[in-house]
Every structure is written in structure tokens, then in C-alpha cells.
Amino acid sequence: MFGVKWPDEGVEGPQTLWHAGPVAISEAARADLYTGLAEVLGPRRAETLMAYLPTFDPTDIATKADIAELRREMDQRFEAIDRRFEAIDRRFEAIDRRFEQIDQRFEAIDRRFEQMNQRFEAIDRRFGGIDRRFEGIDRQFLELNLRLDRLFHTLLAGMFVVLAAMIGLAVLIT
């Protein structure tokens, strides 16, 4: 504990005051102390000594109990944050499992599309063979058409010849 002795004017000897801790000093008391110190020690020494006195309210100083309470509160907050992070981690794990299921579904769909693609390629190969067959048939039809055209022209020419001969006979007979 702090023992502070104050000389009291009009009373013989010092009077002792005991305090439970440092006491806040008002600015007026600080100014009075400085004036008294400056008279006894001189202004320079008084300023040096005053520099060692706290310029803040000593009741604002944190005690070990204050720090322990703050540590307990911070531990509780960090534990709450840890629980929140654990819950978030569980949610992310659930989301990861869902994405894995979606990936598996996409893989199954990809396999189905690949099977369909193979079927379409097989159909294309079949139609490609049919197209070649049709090309052969088309050539045959074209050749047949040309032969028929020649035959038709030949028959038509033969009919004109027969018709001309008949007209010539008819003119001769008459």
C-alpha cells in the first residue's frame, strides 16, 4: 500500500494517510505541486520530477483481474467462432458431397452421350454405304434413261420414215 505523508499547516509533525492504491490528481493539485517543487528544487528539477507522475487517471489502469476477465471473454468468443467455423466446415463438406454426386451424374450423362454418338456414327456408316449404293443405282438409272432416250429417238425416227413411206405410197396410188 502507498503511504503518503502530508505536512499539515498548524499541526506539529507529519500526518500519515494510507490509500488502497494510487489516487487521481486533479490538474489544480498538479499545478500546486509543480509550484511547490519549483520553489524548493528549481523549475528544471520540478519539471523532471513531474514527468514521472502519471498524467492519466490511475483508475484507468488494467489490473491482473481485468486482464484475466478479458482473456476469459476472448476465449469464449474464440470458442464461439471455432464452433461457427466447424459448422461452416460441415456445410462445405455437405456441399462437396453434393458436387461429387453431380459430377457422377454428369459422368453418367457423358457416357450416355458417348454411346449415342457411337450409335449415330454407326448409322452414318450404314447410310454412307447406302449412299454409295444409291450412287451406283443413280448411275444405272442415268444410263437406262440415256438408252431409253436413244431408243425413243430411234423409234420416233423410224415412225417418221414409215409415215413418209406411207404418204409416198398414198400419193403414188392416187
Backbone hydrogen bonds, N-H to C=O, Kabsch-Sander energy under -0.5 kcal/mol:
donor,donor_aa,acceptor,acceptor_aa,energy
2,F,19,H,-1.0
3,G,1,M,-0.6
4,V,2,F,-0.6
4,V,17,L,-2.7
5,K,3,G,-0.5
6,W,4,V,-0.5
6,W,15,Q,-2.2
8,D,13,G,-0.6
9,E,7,P,-0.5
11,V,8,D,-1.7
15,Q,6,W,-1.5
17,L,4,V,-2.8
19,H,2,F,-1.7
30,R,26,S,-2.2
31,A,27,E,-2.5
32,D,28,A,-2.2
33,L,29,A,-2.5
34,Y,30,R,-2.6
35,T,31,A,-2.2
36,G,32,D,-2.3
37,L,33,L,-2.9
38,A,34,Y,-2.9
39,E,35,T,-1.7
40,V,36,G,-1.7
41,L,37,L,-3.7
42,G,37,L,-0.9
42,G,38,A,-0.7
46,A,42,G,-2.3
47,E,43,P,-2.3
48,T,44,R,-1.9
49,L,45,R,-2.5
50,M,46,A,-2.5
51,A,47,E,-1.6
52,Y,48,T,-0.6
52,Y,49,L,-1.1
53,L,50,M,-1.2
60,D,57,D,-2.7
61,I,58,P,-1.3
67,I,63,T,-2.3
68,A,64,K,-2.6
69,E,65,A,-2.5
70,L,66,D,-2.5
71,R,67,I,-2.7
72,R,68,A,-2.3
73,E,69,E,-2.6
74,M,70,L,-2.7
75,D,71,R,-2.6
76,Q,72,R,-2.2
77,R,73,E,-2.4
78,F,74,M,-3.0
79,E,75,D,-2.5
80,A,76,Q,-2.3
81,I,77,R,-2.6
82,D,78,F,-2.8
83,R,79,E,-2.4
84,R,80,A,-2.2
85,F,81,I,-2.8
86,E,82,D,-2.4
87,A,83,R,-2.3
88,I,84,R,-2.6
89,D,85,F,-2.9
90,R,86,E,-2.4
91,R,87,A,-2.2
92,F,88,I,-2.7
93,E,89,D,-2.5
94,A,90,R,-2.3
95,I,91,R,-2.6
96,D,92,F,-3.0
97,R,93,E,-2.4
98,R,94,A,-2.2
99,F,95,I,-2.7
100,E,96,D,-2.3
101,Q,97,R,-2.2
102,I,98,R,-2.6
103,D,99,F,-3.0
104,Q,100,E,-2.3
105,R,101,Q,-2.3
106,F,102,I,-2.7
107,E,103,D,-2.4
108,A,104,Q,-2.3
109,I,105,R,-2.6
110,D,106,F,-3.0
111,R,107,E,-2.4
112,R,108,A,-2.3
113,F,109,I,-2.8
114,E,110,D,-2.4
115,Q,111,R,-2.4
116,M,112,R,-2.7
117,N,113,F,-2.8
118,Q,114,E,-2.4
119,R,115,Q,-2.3
120,F,116,M,-2.8
121,E,117,N,-2.4
122,A,118,Q,-2.3
123,I,119,R,-2.5
124,D,120,F,-2.8
125,R,121,E,-2.4
126,R,122,A,-2.3
127,F,123,I,-3.1
128,G,124,D,-2.6
129,G,125,R,-1.9
130,I,126,R,-2.3
131,D,127,F,-3.4
132,R,128,G,-1.9
133,R,129,G,-2.2
134,F,130,I,-3.3
135,E,131,D,-2.5
136,G,132,R,-2.0
137,I,133,R,-2.6
138,D,134,F,-3.5
139,R,135,E,-2.1
140,Q,136,G,-2.2
141,F,137,I,-3.1
142,L,138,D,-2.4
143,E,139,R,-2.6
144,L,140,Q,-2.8
145,N,141,F,-2.8
146,L,142,L,-2.4
147,R,143,E,-2.5
148,L,144,L,-2.9
149,D,145,N,-2.7
150,R,146,L,-2.5
151,L,147,R,-2.9
152,F,148,L,-3.2
153,H,149,D,-2.6
154,T,150,R,-2.7
155,L,151,L,-3.0
156,L,152,F,-2.9
157,A,153,H,-2.8
158,G,154,T,-2.7
159,M,155,L,-2.6
160,F,156,L,-2.2
161,V,157,A,-2.2
162,V,158,G,-2.6
163,L,159,M,-3.0
164,A,160,F,-2.9
165,A,161,V,-2.4
166,M,162,V,-2.4
167,I,163,L,-2.6
168,G,164,A,-2.6
169,L,165,A,-2.2
170,A,166,M,-2.5
171,V,167,I,-2.4
172,L,168,G,-1.8
173,I,169,L,-2.5
174,T,170,A,-1.5
